[in-house]
């Protein structure tokens, strides 16, 4: 049996702080070289691609929501508490897909709306559609390390790029 000290969880604060800082630093440099000017309101007509992208994003989130709810509460009620590894993996995929989308939604929506509305509406719409594509692939790569990073890391970078761009544009205003 393992001793007590080996069972004590390690803090993830410093590694999390380090990864976020490095990612924001890289995206900040990218934003510095790809954006010019200060904050400026977009014309409503220029937000068309963003609106389409957000509608598709919300649709994908609803697919994940209904997939989890139906998969647990309608289609597989007798298997939900199974100890079978295949069942556990299936339900973990349903749950993590839905929860991951919920965890990222406030960050993404805030970044996409601010970036598109105040920095670059056209690129914001494109980044929104790219973000949706990476979000949609999450169920297919969940649990497959390191393959899952093909879905998650580009989404982190998109959010961080948009946030860094808004901050830099704000500082230039």
KARAMO-V16741 format. One record per pair of residues at least 12 apart in sequence whose C-alpha atoms are under 10 Angstrom apart, sorted by the first residue. I is the first residue (numbers start at 1). J is the second residue. D is the distance in Angstrom with one decimal. If there is no record, write none. Layout:
{{I;J;D} {I;J;D}}
This chain:
{{20;156;9.3} {20;160;9.0} {23;153;9.6} {23;156;8.3} {23;157;7.0} {23;160;7.3} {23;161;9.0} {24;156;9.4} {24;157;8.0} {24;159;9.4} {24;160;5.7} {24;161;7.4} {24;163;8.7} {24;164;7.1} {25;160;9.1} {25;161;9.5} {25;164;8.7} {26;157;8.8} {26;160;9.0} {26;161;8.5} {26;164;9.7} {27;156;9.9} {27;157;6.7} {27;158;8.4} {27;159;9.2} {27;160;6.1} {27;161;4.8} {27;162;8.4} {27;163;8.9} {27;164;6.7} {27;165;8.5} {28;160;7.8} {28;161;6.4} {28;162;9.0} {28;163;8.6} {28;164;5.1} {28;165;7.0} {28;167;9.1} {28;168;8.1} {29;161;9.0} {29;164;8.6} {29;165;9.5} {30;161;7.3} {30;164;8.8} {30;165;8.7} {31;160;9.4} {31;161;6.1} {31;162;7.8} {31;163;9.1} {31;164;6.3} {31;165;5.1} {31;166;8.9} {31;167;9.5} {31;168;7.6} {31;169;9.3} {32;161;9.7} {32;164;8.3} {32;165;7.2} {32;168;7.1} {32;169;9.1} {33;165;9.8} {34;165;8.7} {35;119;8.0} {35;120;8.5} {35;165;6.9} {35;166;9.5} {35;168;8.4} {35;169;7.8} {36;119;8.9} {36;120;9.9} {36;165;9.3} {36;168;8.9} {36;169;7.4} {36;172;8.5} {37;119;8.4} {37;168;8.9} {37;169;6.2} {37;170;9.0} {37;171;9.5} {37;172;6.3} {37;173;7.3} {38;118;8.5} {38;119;7.4} {38;165;9.7} {38;166;8.6} {38;167;9.4} {38;168;7.7} {38;169;4.2} {38;170;5.8} {38;171;7.2} {38;172;4.8} {38;173;4.3} {39;114;9.8} {39;115;9.2} {39;117;9.0} {39;118;5.2} {39;119;5.8} {39;120;9.3} {39;165;9.7} {39;166;7.4} {39;167;9.1} {39;168;8.9} {39;169;5.2} {39;170;5.6} {39;171;8.7} {39;172;7.6} {39;173;5.9} {40;116;10.0} {40;117;7.8} {40;118;5.0} {40;119;6.2} {40;120;8.7} {40;169;8.7} {40;170;9.4} {40;173;8.7} {41;114;9.7} {41;115;10.0} {41;116;8.8} {41;117;5.7} {41;118;4.9} {41;119;7.5} {41;120;9.1} {41;121;9.1} {42;115;9.7} {42;116;7.3} {42;117;5.1} {42;118;6.1} {42;119;7.6} {42;120;7.4} {42;121;6.3} {42;122;9.4} {43;117;8.2} {43;118;9.8} {43;121;8.4} {44;117;8.7} {44;121;9.2} {45;121;9.4} {46;116;8.9} {46;117;9.0} {46;120;9.1} {46;121;5.9} {46;122;6.6} {46;125;9.1} {47;113;9.5} {47;116;7.1} {47;117;7.4} {47;120;9.3} {47;121;5.6} {47;122;7.1} {47;123;10.0} {47;124;8.5} {47;125;7.2} {48;121;8.5} {48;122;8.5} {48;125;7.7} {49;116;9.6} {49;121;8.0} {49;122;6.8} {49;123;8.9} {49;124;8.1} {49;125;4.6} {49;126;7.0} {49;127;9.7} {49;128;8.4} {49;129;8.4} {50;112;8.0} {50;113;8.1} {50;116;7.1} {50;117;9.3} {50;121;7.1} {50;122;7.6} {50;123;8.8} {50;124;6.4} {50;125;3.8} {50;126;7.4} {50;127;8.6} {50;128;6.5} {50;129;8.0} {51;113;9.6} {51;125;7.5} {51;128;9.2} {52;125;7.9} {52;126;10.0} {52;128;9.0} {52;129;8.3} {53;112;9.9} {53;124;9.3} {53;125;6.2} {53;126;7.8} {53;127;8.7} {53;128;5.5} {53;129;5.0} {53;130;8.8} {53;131;8.9} {53;132;7.4} {54;109;8.3} {54;112;8.9} {54;113;9.3} {54;125;8.4} {54;128;6.9} {54;129;7.9} {54;131;9.9} {54;132;8.4} {55;129;9.9} {56;128;9.3} {56;129;7.9} {56;132;7.3} {56;133;9.7} {57;101;9.9} {57;105;9.4} {57;109;9.7} {57;128;8.0} {57;129;7.8} {57;131;8.4} {57;132;5.5} {57;133;8.9} {57;135;8.4} {57;136;8.8} {58;105;9.4} {58;132;9.2} {59;132;9.8} {60;101;9.2} {60;132;7.6} {60;133;9.4} {60;135;8.1} {60;136;6.7} {61;97;9.3} {61;98;7.4} {61;99;10.0} {61;101;6.6} {61;102;8.0} {61;105;9.0} {61;132;9.5} {61;135;8.8} {61;136;8.7} {62;98;9.0} {62;101;9.9} {63;98;9.0} {63;136;9.5} {64;94;7.6} {64;95;9.0} {64;96;9.7} {64;97;6.6} {64;98;5.3} {64;99;9.0} {64;100;9.9} {64;101;8.0} {64;102;9.8} {64;136;8.9} {64;138;10.0} {64;139;8.8} {65;94;8.7} {65;95;9.0} {65;97;8.7} {65;98;5.7} {65;99;8.9} {65;101;9.1} {65;102;9.4} {66;94;9.7} {66;98;9.0} {67;94;6.9} {67;95;9.3} {67;97;9.3} {67;98;8.4} {68;91;8.0} {68;92;9.7} {68;93;8.7} {68;94;4.9} {68;95;6.2} {68;96;9.2} {68;97;8.2} {68;98;6.8} {68;99;9.7} {69;94;8.5} {69;95;9.1} {69;98;9.5} {70;94;9.8} {71;90;9.1} {71;91;7.9} {71;94;7.4} {71;95;9.7} {72;90;9.8} {72;91;7.3} {72;94;8.2} {72;95;9.2} {76;91;9.5} {79;91;9.1} {89;142;9.6} {89;143;8.2} {90;139;10.0} {92;142;8.9} {92;143;8.8} {93;138;9.1} {93;139;6.4} {93;140;8.8} {93;141;9.3} {93;142;6.4} {93;143;7.6} {94;139;7.6} {94;142;9.5} {95;139;9.9} {96;138;9.2} {96;139;8.5} {96;142;8.0} {96;143;9.5} {97;135;9.1} {97;136;9.4} {97;137;9.7} {97;138;6.5} {97;139;5.8} {97;140;9.6} {97;141;10.0} {97;142;7.6} {98;138;9.7} {98;139;9.2} {100;135;9.2} {100;138;8.8} {100;152;9.3} {101;135;7.5} {101;136;9.6} {101;138;9.0} {104;135;9.7} {104;152;9.8} {104;155;8.8} {104;156;8.7} {104;159;9.3} {107;156;9.4} {107;159;7.1} {107;160;9.3} {107;163;9.3} {108;128;8.7} {108;131;8.7} {108;155;8.4} {108;156;8.7} {108;158;8.4} {108;159;5.8} {108;160;9.1} {108;162;9.0} {108;163;9.4} {109;128;9.2} {109;159;8.9} {110;159;8.9} {110;162;9.5} {110;163;8.7} {111;124;9.2} {111;128;9.9} {111;158;8.9} {111;159;6.0} {111;160;8.1} {111;161;8.8} {111;162;5.7} {111;163;5.6} {111;164;9.3} {111;165;9.5} {111;166;8.2} {112;124;6.2} {112;125;8.0} {112;127;8.1} {112;128;6.8} {112;131;9.8} {112;158;9.0} {112;159;7.4} {112;162;6.8} {112;163;8.4} {112;166;10.0} {113;125;9.4} {113;128;9.6} {113;162;9.4} {114;162;8.1} {114;163;8.1} {114;165;9.6} {114;166;7.0} {115;159;9.5} {115;161;9.3} {115;162;5.6} {115;163;7.1} {115;164;9.3} {115;165;7.1} {115;166;5.8} {115;167;9.5} {115;169;9.5} {116;128;9.3} {116;162;8.6} {116;166;9.3} {117;166;9.8} {118;165;9.6} {118;166;7.2} {118;169;8.3} {118;170;9.1} {119;162;8.8} {119;165;7.3} {119;166;6.4} {119;167;9.8} {119;168;9.7} {119;169;6.9} {119;170;9.2} {120;162;9.5} {120;165;9.3} {120;166;9.5} {123;162;9.8} {124;158;9.6} {124;162;7.9} {127;155;9.4} {127;158;6.9} {127;159;9.1} {127;161;9.9} {127;162;8.9} {128;155;9.7} {128;158;8.5} {128;159;9.5} {130;154;9.0} {130;155;8.5} {130;158;8.7} {131;151;9.0} {131;152;9.6} {131;154;7.7} {131;155;5.7} {131;156;9.2} {131;157;9.7} {131;158;7.1} {131;159;8.8} {132;151;10.0} {132;155;8.7} {133;151;8.6} {133;155;9.5} {134;149;10.0} {134;150;7.6} {134;151;4.9} {134;152;7.3} {134;153;9.2} {134;154;7.3} {134;155;6.7} {135;150;9.9} {135;151;6.3} {135;152;7.7} {135;154;9.5} {135;155;7.5} {136;151;8.3} {137;150;8.7} {137;151;6.3} {137;152;9.5} {138;150;8.6} {138;151;5.6} {138;152;7.7} {139;151;9.3}}
